[in-house]
Amino acid sequence: MNTFVLLVLVSVIGVWALFAALALFLRQICMTLEDIGGPSTRFYHPQNFLAKIRLGVRAIEKETAALGPAVTRLNGGLTAVRDGLKAIDRNLAGVIDGASKQKGV
C-alpha cells in the first residue's frame, strides 16, 4: 500500500471520527436543553418552561415600565433635599462655631 493512500485513509477516518464526536456532543447538548426547557410540543399545548419564563419576564417588564419616569422625578426631588440638607449643615456649622467662640467670653 502506498504511503499517500495510507495518509488519505487515516485522514478520512479522522474526519469521520470528528463528525461522529460532534454529532454525539450536539445530541447531548440538545437533550440537556430539552431538560431545561421542558417538553418540546410544537403544535399543540406548548409547555416549554423557557417560554413561560420569557412570558413572566415580559409581564414584569410591562408592570414596572412606569417606574422609570417616577424614579427620575424622585431623583430630582432627592437631589433638592440633599442640597437643602447641605445648606442646613453649613448653617449649623456656623452656629456651632459662633457658639464655641461665645463660650470663652
C-alpha angles and dihedrals in degrees: 000000000000119000091233092055090048092052091049091051092048090049092050091049089048092051092049090049090050093050092046092052091046092051092049094049093046089052090051090050091050091050091050091049090050089052090052096041100042128234115338105233103165104174107036137024100357111217101173109149093208090055090052091050090049091052091049092050090048090051091051090049091052094046094049097042091100092058094075098069092038092054090049091054090045091052090053091051093046090050089055090049090050092051090049092050090050089054090049089049091053091048092049090048088054091048092050091047091050092046092050090052091051092050091073094051 
